[in-house]
C-alpha cells in the first residue's frame, strides 16, 4: 500500500524536473535565437573565412562543411574537400571526360570542343566553369581544346586557329566524330541545346541576349557551330586569310552553299546564349580586303584552308595538357598584304 502511494509521487517529481530543465534551456537559448545573435555567431565561427576557391560552393557542400566537427574546419581540410567534390566531375588531364564513369549516361559521338582565344582569361575561367558540368549533363564523350594566338600579328585569325585546332586535335585523338567551334564569350543557357553533330551543319547559337535573342540573319553560322569530321574536310575547313575583321563565318557559309549543305538549327527558345561583355582590341582597318575576300570566297574555297595550312604564317609553339583543357599555343607572324586577284584568275589557278 505504501509502495503504491510512492509511485505517483516519483512520476510527478520526474515530470516536474524535466519541465524545469526545459524551461531553463529555453530561457538560455532564446537570446541566441534572435537574428542579431545568429549573425554574430556566424561571423565569429565562419567556416569559409580562410578558404580560397573559384566559384561558389553548392548548398549541399555548404551543409557538408557545417556538419563537420570543429577540428576539421581548418582551411586545408576545406580546400581538400572542395577539390574532391568540385563541379568539374573528375575531368581528366587535358580537359577530357567520358560518360563511361556514369552508367546512366551514354554518347554515340566523340566530340572535340574548339575554343579560339586571346587575352580573355576571365572569360575562359567562366567558360570552363560552366561548360564542363553542362557537357557532362548531356553525357558527352568530349575534350576541350583552347587554341590561343600570340605573335606579331595584331589581328585575331579565328579561321586559321580553328584549322590548327582541328588538325592538332585529330593528332591527339583520330577518333573524333564531331567538332564544336565555340566563341569563348558565349555561354549556353539551356541543357536541351545538345552539343552534337546533326546530319547537316548545325548552328547552335541561334538566340543571343545581346541581340534580343533573335537570329540576326538567315545565313549566320558564327558563334557556336558544329560540323562532323568528314564535312569539315569536305569544306576544306575555314579560310586562313581573315585576320581582325571577322567574316570568316560568312566565308564558311558560302562554302556550305557551294557544297549544297543546308544549315540546321535547334529551336530559338532552346538555343539561347549569354554573351560575356568585353572590349574589342581588334585594330580598325579598311574593309576593302574583307569585301574582296568575301566576293572571292567561292573561288578560293578549294585551296584556302586545310589544303594550304602548311604554308600559312603560323607555327605551334606548344601543346600542354592542363587540368581543364588542352592548350594549343599558336604563333602567328605578321600576315602579308592581301593580293586582289580577279576571280577568274583564282578559278584558273584552282583547276591547275
C-alpha positions as YAML, in Angstrom:
chain: A
units: angstrom
residues:
- id: 1
  name: UNK
  ca: [0.00, 0.00, 0.00]
- id: 2
  name: UNK
  ca: [2.82, 2.34, 0.92]
- id: 3
  name: UNK
  ca: [4.69, 1.48, -2.29]
- id: 4
  name: UNK
  ca: [1.60, 2.23, -4.43]
- id: 5
  name: UNK
  ca: [1.46, 5.76, -2.93]
- id: 6
  name: UNK
  ca: [5.13, 6.44, -3.64]
- id: 7
  name: UNK
  ca: [4.93, 5.62, -7.38]
- id: 8
  name: UNK
  ca: [2.71, 8.61, -8.37]
- id: 9
  name: UNK
  ca: [4.91, 10.93, -6.31]
- id: 10
  name: UNK
  ca: [8.07, 9.74, -8.09]
- id: 11
  name: UNK
  ca: [6.43, 10.20, -11.52]
- id: 12
  name: UNK
  ca: [5.33, 13.75, -10.63]
- id: 13
  name: UNK
  ca: [8.83, 14.60, -9.40]
- id: 14
  name: UNK
  ca: [10.44, 13.34, -12.65]
- id: 15
  name: UNK
  ca: [7.97, 15.26, -14.83]
- id: 16
  name: UNK
  ca: [8.50, 18.42, -12.80]
- id: 17
  name: UNK
  ca: [12.28, 18.13, -13.09]
- id: 18
  name: UNK
  ca: [12.12, 17.66, -16.88]
- id: 19
  name: UNK
  ca: [9.79, 20.66, -17.19]
- id: 20
  name: UNK
  ca: [12.14, 22.83, -15.16]
- id: 21
  name: UNK
  ca: [15.17, 21.78, -17.25]
- id: 22
  name: UNK
  ca: [13.30, 22.50, -20.50]
- id: 23
  name: UNK
  ca: [12.28, 25.94, -19.25]
- id: 24
  name: UNK
  ca: [15.84, 26.81, -18.22]
- id: 25
  name: UNK
  ca: [17.13, 25.63, -21.66]
- id: 26
  name: UNK
  ca: [14.59, 27.79, -23.50]
- id: 27
  name: UNK
  ca: [15.49, 30.81, -21.40]
- id: 28
  name: UNK
  ca: [19.19, 30.27, -22.05]
- id: 29
  name: UNK
  ca: [18.90, 29.73, -25.80]
- id: 30
  name: UNK
  ca: [16.22, 32.32, -26.56]
- id: 31
  name: UNK
  ca: [18.88, 35.03, -26.51]
- id: 32
  name: UNK
  ca: [20.83, 33.07, -29.14]
- id: 33
  name: UNK
  ca: [17.88, 32.75, -31.49]
- id: 34
  name: UNK
  ca: [17.37, 36.35, -32.46]
- id: 35
  name: UNK
  ca: [18.81, 37.41, -35.88]
- id: 36
  name: UNK
  ca: [21.47, 39.70, -34.42]
- id: 37
  name: UNK
  ca: [22.93, 36.95, -32.22]
- id: 38
  name: UNK
  ca: [22.88, 34.45, -35.10]
- id: 39
  name: UNK
  ca: [24.70, 36.88, -37.40]
- id: 40
  name: UNK
  ca: [27.40, 37.45, -34.76]
- id: 41
  name: UNK
  ca: [27.76, 33.68, -34.24]
- id: 42
  name: UNK
  ca: [28.13, 33.06, -37.99]
- id: 43
  name: UNK
  ca: [30.75, 35.80, -38.31]
- id: 44
  name: UNK
  ca: [32.72, 34.52, -35.33]
- id: 45
  name: UNK
  ca: [32.55, 30.90, -36.46]
- id: 46
  name: UNK
  ca: [32.63, 31.31, -40.24]
- id: 47
  name: UNK
  ca: [33.98, 28.02, -41.64]
- id: 48
  name: UNK
  ca: [34.72, 29.67, -45.01]
- id: 49
  name: UNK
  ca: [36.80, 32.60, -43.73]
- id: 50
  name: UNK
  ca: [40.18, 31.22, -44.80]
- id: 51
  name: UNK
  ca: [39.07, 29.22, -47.83]
- id: 52
  name: UNK
  ca: [40.09, 30.18, -51.36]
- id: 53
  name: UNK
  ca: [38.29, 28.71, -54.34]
- id: 54
  name: UNK
  ca: [36.98, 29.80, -57.73]
- id: 55
  name: UNK
  ca: [33.19, 29.95, -57.84]
- id: 56
  name: UNK
  ca: [30.70, 29.15, -55.09]
- id: 57
  name: UNK
  ca: [30.08, 26.06, -53.03]
- id: 58
  name: UNK
  ca: [26.74, 24.41, -53.66]
- id: 59
  name: UNK
  ca: [24.09, 24.28, -50.93]
- id: 60
  name: UNK
  ca: [24.88, 20.61, -50.28]
- id: 61
  name: UNK
  ca: [28.62, 21.27, -49.98]
- id: 62
  name: UNK
  ca: [27.96, 24.09, -47.51]
- id: 63
  name: UNK
  ca: [25.81, 21.80, -45.41]
- id: 64
  name: UNK
  ca: [28.55, 19.14, -45.53]
- id: 65
  name: UNK
  ca: [31.07, 21.66, -44.23]
- id: 66
  name: UNK
  ca: [28.79, 22.94, -41.47]
- id: 67
  name: UNK
  ca: [28.24, 19.45, -40.06]
- id: 68
  name: UNK
  ca: [32.00, 18.81, -39.90]
- id: 69
  name: UNK
  ca: [33.46, 18.58, -36.41]
- id: 70
  name: UNK
  ca: [35.06, 21.95, -35.50]
- id: 71
  name: UNK
  ca: [38.56, 20.46, -35.55]
- id: 72
  name: UNK
  ca: [38.09, 19.60, -39.28]
- id: 73
  name: UNK
  ca: [37.03, 23.07, -40.33]
- id: 74
  name: UNK
  ca: [40.54, 24.30, -40.99]
- id: 75
  name: UNK
  ca: [41.49, 25.82, -44.33]
- id: 76
  name: UNK
  ca: [43.50, 22.83, -45.57]
- id: 77
  name: UNK
  ca: [40.69, 20.34, -44.92]
- id: 78
  name: UNK
  ca: [38.15, 22.56, -46.65]
- id: 79
  name: UNK
  ca: [40.43, 23.00, -49.66]
- id: 80
  name: UNK
  ca: [40.80, 19.23, -49.96]
- id: 81
  name: UNK
  ca: [37.03, 18.81, -49.64]
- id: 82
  name: UNK
  ca: [36.45, 21.37, -52.37]
- id: 83
  name: UNK
  ca: [38.91, 19.71, -54.73]
- id: 84
  name: UNK
  ca: [37.47, 16.27, -54.08]
- id: 85
  name: UNK
  ca: [33.87, 17.40, -54.63]
- id: 86
  name: UNK
  ca: [34.24, 20.14, -57.21]
- id: 87
  name: UNK
  ca: [31.74, 20.76, -60.01]
- id: 88
  name: UNK
  ca: [34.04, 19.60, -62.82]
- id: 89
  name: UNK
  ca: [33.13, 15.96, -62.43]
- id: 90
  name: UNK
  ca: [36.65, 14.48, -62.28]
- id: 91
  name: UNK
  ca: [37.73, 15.86, -65.64]
- id: 92
  name: UNK
  ca: [40.79, 14.06, -66.99]
- id: 93
  name: UNK
  ca: [44.06, 15.77, -67.83]
- id: 94
  name: UNK
  ca: [43.72, 17.88, -70.96]
- id: 95
  name: UNK
  ca: [40.01, 18.57, -70.38]
- id: 96
  name: UNK
  ca: [38.85, 15.08, -71.30]
- id: 97
  name: UNK
  ca: [35.71, 13.47, -69.91]
- id: 98
  name: UNK
  ca: [33.86, 10.29, -70.80]
- id: 99
  name: UNK
  ca: [30.39, 9.11, -69.75]
- id: 100
  name: UNK
  ca: [31.79, 5.64, -69.09]
- id: 101
  name: UNK
  ca: [32.19, 6.79, -65.48]
- id: 102
  name: UNK
  ca: [28.45, 7.40, -65.30]
- id: 103
  name: UNK
  ca: [26.38, 4.34, -66.20]
- id: 104
  name: UNK
  ca: [23.23, 6.41, -66.65]
- id: 105
  name: UNK
  ca: [24.82, 8.46, -69.45]
- id: 106
  name: UNK
  ca: [25.74, 7.44, -72.95]
- id: 107
  name: UNK
  ca: [27.27, 9.03, -76.02]
- id: 108
  name: UNK
  ca: [27.45, 7.76, -79.57]
- id: 109
  name: UNK
  ca: [29.87, 10.52, -80.63]
- id: 110
  name: UNK
  ca: [33.30, 11.64, -79.62]
- id: 111
  name: UNK
  ca: [33.27, 15.43, -79.50]
- id: 112
  name: UNK
  ca: [36.09, 17.98, -79.65]
- id: 113
  name: UNK
  ca: [35.22, 21.48, -78.42]
- id: 114
  name: UNK
  ca: [37.50, 24.02, -80.16]
- id: 115
  name: UNK
  ca: [37.74, 27.44, -78.46]
- id: 116
  name: UNK
  ca: [39.80, 30.18, -80.11]
- id: 117
  name: UNK
  ca: [41.26, 32.57, -77.59]
- id: 118
  name: UNK
  ca: [43.43, 35.62, -76.93]
- id: 119
  name: UNK
  ca: [43.57, 37.94, -73.89]
- id: 120
  name: UNK
  ca: [40.29, 36.68, -72.39]
- id: 121
  name: UNK
  ca: [41.45, 34.99, -69.19]
- id: 122
  name: UNK
  ca: [38.37, 35.93, -67.15]
- id: 123
  name: UNK
  ca: [36.08, 34.76, -69.93]
- id: 124
  name: UNK
  ca: [37.95, 31.46, -70.18]
- id: 125
  name: UNK
  ca: [37.55, 30.82, -66.44]
- id: 126
  name: UNK
  ca: [33.80, 31.42, -66.63]
- id: 127
  name: UNK
  ca: [33.54, 29.33, -69.80]
- id: 128
  name: UNK
  ca: [35.30, 26.31, -68.28]
- id: 129
  name: UNK
  ca: [33.38, 26.65, -65.01]
- id: 130
  name: UNK
  ca: [30.10, 26.48, -66.89]
- id: 131
  name: UNK
  ca: [30.86, 24.17, -69.81]
- id: 132
  name: UNK
  ca: [32.25, 21.09, -68.07]
- id: 133
  name: UNK
  ca: [29.10, 20.49, -65.97]
- id: 134
  name: UNK
  ca: [26.93, 21.44, -68.97]
- id: 135
  name: UNK
  ca: [28.60, 18.91, -71.30]
- id: 136
  name: UNK
  ca: [28.62, 16.20, -68.63]
- id: 137
  name: UNK
  ca: [24.91, 16.59, -68.00]
- id: 138
  name: UNK
  ca: [24.46, 15.77, -71.69]
- id: 139
  name: UNK
  ca: [26.54, 12.61, -71.25]
- id: 140
  name: UNK
  ca: [29.08, 13.57, -73.91]
- id: 141
  name: UNK
  ca: [32.45, 11.97, -74.55]
- id: 142
  name: UNK
  ca: [34.37, 15.20, -75.06]
- id: 143
  name: UNK
  ca: [37.61, 17.16, -74.85]
- id: 144
  name: UNK
  ca: [38.00, 20.94, -74.67]
- id: 145
  name: UNK
  ca: [40.81, 22.44, -76.75]
- id: 146
  name: UNK
  ca: [41.77, 26.09, -76.26]
- id: 147
  name: UNK
  ca: [43.70, 27.46, -79.24]
- id: 148
  name: UNK
  ca: [45.49, 30.62, -78.16]
- id: 149
  name: UNK
  ca: [47.06, 33.13, -80.56]
- id: 150
  name: UNK
  ca: [50.28, 35.03, -79.88]
- id: 151
  name: UNK
  ca: [52.98, 36.59, -82.02]
- id: 152
  name: UNK
  ca: [53.42, 39.61, -84.30]
- id: 153
  name: UNK
  ca: [50.02, 39.52, -85.98]
- id: 154
  name: UNK
  ca: [47.71, 42.06, -84.33]
- id: 155
  name: UNK
  ca: [44.51, 40.85, -85.99]
- id: 156
  name: UNK
  ca: [42.73, 37.83, -84.48]
- id: 157
  name: UNK
  ca: [42.90, 34.99, -87.04]
- id: 158
  name: UNK
  ca: [39.99, 32.84, -85.91]
- id: 159
  name: UNK
  ca: [39.65, 30.73, -89.06]
- id: 160
  name: UNK
  ca: [43.35, 29.86, -89.10]
- id: 161
  name: UNK
  ca: [43.21, 28.98, -85.38]
- id: 162
  name: UNK
  ca: [40.23, 26.67, -85.96]
- id: 163
  name: UNK
  ca: [42.13, 24.86, -88.74]
- id: 164
  name: UNK
  ca: [45.16, 24.44, -86.47]
- id: 165
  name: UNK
  ca: [42.93, 23.22, -83.63]
- id: 166
  name: UNK
  ca: [41.16, 20.72, -85.90]
- id: 167
  name: UNK
  ca: [44.47, 19.34, -87.19]
- id: 168
  name: UNK
  ca: [46.13, 19.07, -83.77]
- id: 169
  name: UNK
  ca: [43.04, 17.58, -82.12]
- id: 170
  name: UNK
  ca: [42.99, 14.74, -84.66]
- id: 171
  name: UNK
  ca: [46.68, 14.14, -83.99]
- id: 172
  name: UNK
  ca: [45.80, 13.90, -80.29]
- id: 173
  name: UNK
  ca: [42.88, 11.56, -80.97]
- id: 174
  name: UNK
  ca: [41.99, 10.48, -84.55]
- id: 175
  name: UNK
  ca: [38.61, 9.09, -83.45]
- id: 176
  name: UNK
  ca: [36.73, 12.41, -83.12]
- id: 177
  name: UNK
  ca: [33.38, 12.32, -84.93]
- id: 178
  name: UNK
  ca: [32.17, 15.83, -84.17]
- id: 179
  name: UNK
  ca: [33.75, 19.27, -83.79]
- id: 180
  name: UNK
  ca: [32.11, 22.19, -81.97]
- id: 181
  name: UNK
  ca: [33.56, 25.60, -82.93]
- id: 182
  name: UNK
  ca: [32.93, 27.85, -79.95]
- id: 183
  name: UNK
  ca: [33.43, 31.54, -79.08]
- id: 184
  name: UNK
  ca: [34.83, 31.85, -75.56]
- id: 185
  name: UNK
  ca: [32.35, 34.61, -74.63]
- id: 186
  name: UNK
  ca: [29.16, 32.63, -75.36]
- id: 187
  name: UNK
  ca: [27.56, 30.64, -72.52]
- id: 188
  name: UNK
  ca: [24.60, 28.31, -73.25]
- id: 189
  name: UNK
  ca: [21.54, 28.81, -71.04]
- id: 190
  name: UNK
  ca: [19.59, 25.58, -71.67]
- id: 191
  name: UNK
  ca: [20.76, 21.97, -71.21]
- id: 192
  name: UNK
  ca: [18.40, 20.91, -74.01]
- id: 193
  name: UNK
  ca: [20.70, 22.64, -76.50]
- id: 194
  name: UNK
  ca: [22.54, 19.44, -77.45]
- id: 195
  name: UNK
  ca: [26.19, 19.70, -78.41]
- id: 196
  name: UNK
  ca: [26.11, 17.14, -81.18]
- id: 197
  name: UNK
  ca: [26.66, 16.97, -84.93]
- id: 198
  name: UNK
  ca: [23.50, 16.61, -86.94]
- id: 199
  name: UNK
  ca: [23.39, 15.16, -90.44]
- id: 200
  name: UNK
  ca: [23.89, 18.66, -91.79]
- id: 201
  name: UNK
  ca: [25.99, 21.56, -90.43]
- id: 202
  name: UNK
  ca: [24.48, 22.62, -87.12]
- id: 203
  name: UNK
  ca: [24.33, 26.24, -85.91]
- id: 204
  name: UNK
  ca: [23.82, 26.24, -82.14]
- id: 205
  name: UNK
  ca: [23.95, 29.91, -81.04]
- id: 206
  name: UNK
  ca: [20.62, 30.92, -82.55]
- id: 207
  name: UNK
  ca: [19.41, 33.34, -79.87]
- id: 208
  name: UNK
  ca: [21.93, 35.58, -78.05]
- id: 209
  name: UNK
  ca: [20.92, 38.02, -75.33]
- id: 210
  name: UNK
  ca: [22.95, 40.87, -76.88]
- id: 211
  name: UNK
  ca: [20.76, 40.63, -80.00]
- id: 212
  name: UNK
  ca: [17.48, 40.31, -78.08]
- id: 213
  name: UNK
  ca: [17.56, 36.54, -78.57]
- id: 214
  name: UNK
  ca: [16.91, 36.89, -82.30]
- id: 215
  name: UNK
  ca: [18.76, 35.41, -85.27]
- id: 216
  name: UNK
  ca: [20.43, 38.39, -86.94]
- id: 217
  name: UNK
  ca: [20.38, 36.90, -90.48]
- id: 218
  name: UNK
  ca: [19.47, 33.59, -92.08]
- id: 219
  name: UNK
  ca: [22.94, 32.63, -93.32]
- id: 220
  name: UNK
  ca: [24.60, 33.18, -89.93]
- id: 221
  name: UNK
  ca: [26.97, 30.36, -88.97]
- id: 222
  name: UNK
  ca: [29.11, 32.09, -86.32]
- id: 223
  name: UNK
  ca: [29.28, 31.98, -82.55]
- id: 224
  name: UNK
  ca: [28.81, 28.27, -81.81]
- id: 225
  name: UNK
  ca: [28.61, 25.78, -84.69]
- id: 226
  name: UNK
  ca: [29.01, 22.04, -85.15]
- id: 227
  name: UNK
  ca: [30.46, 20.11, -88.09]
- id: 228
  name: UNK
  ca: [31.27, 16.44, -88.33]
- id: 229
  name: UNK
  ca: [34.79, 15.50, -89.30]
- id: 230
  name: UNK
  ca: [34.00, 14.48, -92.87]
- id: 231
  name: UNK
  ca: [32.08, 17.71, -93.59]
- id: 232
  name: UNK
  ca: [34.90, 19.87, -92.25]
- id: 233
  name: UNK
  ca: [37.37, 18.13, -94.53]
- id: 234
  name: UNK
  ca: [34.99, 18.39, -97.48]
- id: 235
  name: UNK
  ca: [34.68, 22.14, -96.87]
- id: 236
  name: UNK
  ca: [38.48, 22.50, -96.63]
- id: 237
  name: UNK
  ca: [37.98, 23.99, -93.17]
- id: 238
  name: UNK
  ca: [37.85, 27.75, -92.64]
- id: 239
  name: UNK
  ca: [39.69, 30.33, -94.72]
- id: 240
  name: UNK
  ca: [43.12, 31.18, -93.31]
- id: 241
  name: UNK
  ca: [43.05, 34.76, -94.62]
- id: 242
  name: UNK
  ca: [40.63, 36.59, -92.30]
- id: 243
  name: UNK
  ca: [42.55, 38.33, -89.52]
- id: 244
  name: UNK
  ca: [40.99, 41.11, -87.46]
- id: 245
  name: UNK
  ca: [37.81, 41.74, -89.44]
- id: 246
  name: UNK
  ca: [35.61, 38.80, -88.59]
- id: 247
  name: UNK
  ca: [33.61, 37.46, -91.58]
- id: 248
  name: UNK
  ca: [35.35, 34.06, -91.52]
- id: 249
  name: UNK
  ca: [31.95, 32.63, -90.57]
- id: 250
  name: UNK
  ca: [30.28, 34.26, -93.58]
- id: 251
  name: UNK
  ca: [33.03, 32.78, -95.74]
- id: 252
  name: UNK
  ca: [32.22, 29.37, -94.24]
- id: 253
  name: UNK
  ca: [28.53, 29.90, -95.03]
- id: 254
  name: UNK
  ca: [29.50, 30.37, -98.69]
- id: 255
  name: UNK
  ca: [31.42, 27.09, -98.59]
- id: 256
  name: UNK
  ca: [28.34, 25.35, -97.22]
- id: 257
  name: UNK
  ca: [26.33, 26.81, -100.10]
- id: 258
  name: UNK
  ca: [28.95, 25.64, -102.61]
- id: 259
  name: UNK
  ca: [28.65, 22.05, -101.35]
- id: 260
  name: UNK
  ca: [24.84, 22.20, -101.00]
- id: 261
  name: UNK
  ca: [24.97, 21.68, -97.24]
- id: 262
  name: UNK
  ca: [21.97, 23.29, -95.56]
- id: 263
  name: UNK
  ca: [22.32, 24.80, -92.10]
- id: 264
  name: UNK
  ca: [20.11, 23.25, -89.41]
- id: 265
  name: UNK
  ca: [19.31, 24.81, -86.04]
- id: 266
  name: UNK
  ca: [17.64, 23.94, -82.74]
- id: 267
  name: UNK
  ca: [14.56, 25.88, -81.66]
- id: 268
  name: UNK
  ca: [15.26, 29.51, -80.64]
- id: 269
  name: UNK
  ca: [13.75, 29.03, -77.17]
- id: 270
  name: UNK
  ca: [16.33, 26.28, -76.56]
- id: 271
  name: UNK
  ca: [19.40, 27.65, -78.35]
- id: 272
  name: UNK
  ca: [19.75, 30.66, -76.04]
- id: 273
  name: UNK
  ca: [23.13, 32.13, -75.05]
- id: 274
  name: UNK
  ca: [24.54, 34.74, -72.71]
- id: 275
  name: UNK
  ca: [27.32, 36.86, -74.24]
- id: 276
  name: UNK
  ca: [30.00, 37.94, -71.78]
- id: 277
  name: UNK
  ca: [30.82, 41.64, -72.07]
- id: 278
  name: UNK
  ca: [34.21, 42.69, -73.39]
- id: 279
  name: UNK
  ca: [36.05, 45.46, -75.21]
- id: 280
  name: UNK
  ca: [37.38, 44.66, -78.66]
- id: 281
  name: UNK
  ca: [41.11, 45.05, -79.14]
- id: 282
  name: UNK
  ca: [40.99, 44.45, -82.89]
- id: 283
  name: UNK
  ca: [42.59, 47.23, -84.95]
- id: 284
  name: UNK
  ca: [40.28, 49.34, -87.07]
- id: 285
  name: UNK
  ca: [41.10, 48.65, -90.69]
- id: 286
  name: UNK
  ca: [39.81, 49.35, -94.14]
- id: 287
  name: UNK
  ca: [37.13, 46.81, -95.09]
- id: 288
  name: UNK
  ca: [38.39, 46.64, -98.68]
- id: 289
  name: UNK
  ca: [40.25, 43.36, -98.05]
- id: 290
  name: UNK
  ca: [37.28, 41.91, -96.19]
- id: 291
  name: UNK
  ca: [34.89, 42.68, -99.05]
- id: 292
  name: UNK
  ca: [37.36, 41.28, -101.58]
- id: 293
  name: UNK
  ca: [37.77, 38.03, -99.65]
- id: 294
  name: UNK
  ca: [34.00, 37.56, -99.32]
- id: 295
  name: UNK
  ca: [33.46, 38.32, -103.01]
- id: 296
  name: UNK
  ca: [36.06, 35.71, -103.99]
- id: 297
  name: UNK
  ca: [35.17, 33.16, -101.30]
- id: 298
  name: UNK
  ca: [33.76, 30.54, -103.67]
- id: 299
  name: UNK
  ca: [36.77, 30.79, -105.97]
- id: 300
  name: UNK
  ca: [39.23, 30.27, -103.09]
- id: 301
  name: UNK
  ca: [37.30, 27.58, -101.22]
- id: 302
  name: UNK
  ca: [39.25, 24.68, -102.73]
- id: 303
  name: UNK
  ca: [42.74, 25.99, -101.96]
- id: 304
  name: UNK
  ca: [42.39, 28.37, -98.97]
- id: 305
  name: UNK
  ca: [42.01, 26.38, -95.75]
- id: 306
  name: UNK
  ca: [43.21, 22.96, -94.65]
- id: 307
  name: UNK
  ca: [44.76, 22.44, -98.10]
- id: 308
  name: UNK
  ca: [47.32, 25.23, -97.67]
- id: 309
  name: UNK
  ca: [47.63, 25.19, -93.88]
- id: 310
  name: UNK
  ca: [51.26, 24.09, -94.04]
- id: 311
  name: UNK
  ca: [52.15, 27.26, -95.94]
- id: 312
  name: UNK
  ca: [50.20, 29.60, -93.64]
- id: 313
  name: UNK
  ca: [52.05, 32.12, -91.47]
- id: 314
  name: UNK
  ca: [51.96, 30.19, -88.19]
- id: 315
  name: UNK
  ca: [53.79, 27.68, -86.01]
- id: 316
  name: UNK
  ca: [52.63, 25.69, -82.99]
- id: 317
  name: UNK
  ca: [54.64, 26.94, -80.03]
- id: 318
  name: UNK
  ca: [53.45, 24.34, -77.52]
- id: 319
  name: UNK
  ca: [50.71, 21.86, -76.70]
- id: 320
  name: UNK
  ca: [50.01, 21.46, -72.98]
- id: 321
  name: UNK
  ca: [47.53, 19.11, -71.33]
- id: 322
  name: UNK
  ca: [46.23, 21.27, -68.49]
- id: 323
  name: UNK
  ca: [43.79, 20.28, -65.77]
- id: 324
  name: UNK
  ca: [40.65, 21.50, -67.54]
- id: 325
  name: UNK
  ca: [41.65, 21.81, -71.21]
- id: 326
  name: UNK
  ca: [44.30, 21.08, -73.80]
- id: 327
  name: UNK
  ca: [46.16, 24.30, -74.53]
- id: 328
  name: UNK
  ca: [47.46, 24.82, -78.08]
- id: 329
  name: UNK
  ca: [49.62, 27.94, -78.27]
- id: 330
  name: UNK
  ca: [49.96, 29.24, -81.84]
- id: 331
  name: UNK
  ca: [52.46, 31.83, -83.00]
- id: 332
  name: UNK
  ca: [51.17, 33.83, -85.97]
- id: 333
  name: UNK
  ca: [53.62, 36.08, -87.77]
- id: 334
  name: UNK
  ca: [52.53, 39.33, -89.39]
- id: 335
  name: UNK
  ca: [50.48, 38.47, -92.45]
- id: 336
  name: UNK
  ca: [51.36, 39.63, -95.93]
- id: 337
  name: UNK
  ca: [49.11, 42.13, -97.73]
- id: 338
  name: UNK
  ca: [46.13, 40.55, -99.47]
- id: 339
  name: UNK
  ca: [46.63, 40.42, -103.24]
- id: 340
  name: UNK
  ca: [43.46, 41.41, -105.07]
- id: 341
  name: UNK
  ca: [43.35, 38.94, -107.96]
- id: 342
  name: UNK
  ca: [40.47, 38.77, -110.41]
- id: 343
  name: UNK
  ca: [38.13, 35.89, -109.54]
- id: 344
  name: UNK
  ca: [38.57, 34.31, -112.98]
- id: 345
  name: UNK
  ca: [42.32, 34.05, -112.42]
- id: 346
  name: UNK
  ca: [41.71, 32.46, -108.99]
- id: 347
  name: UNK
  ca: [39.44, 29.90, -110.66]
- id: 348
  name: UNK
  ca: [42.06, 29.01, -113.25]
- id: 349
  name: UNK
  ca: [44.69, 28.69, -110.53]
- id: 350
  name: UNK
  ca: [42.46, 26.27, -108.59]
- id: 351
  name: UNK
  ca: [41.98, 23.95, -111.55]
- id: 352
  name: UNK
  ca: [45.71, 23.66, -112.31]
...
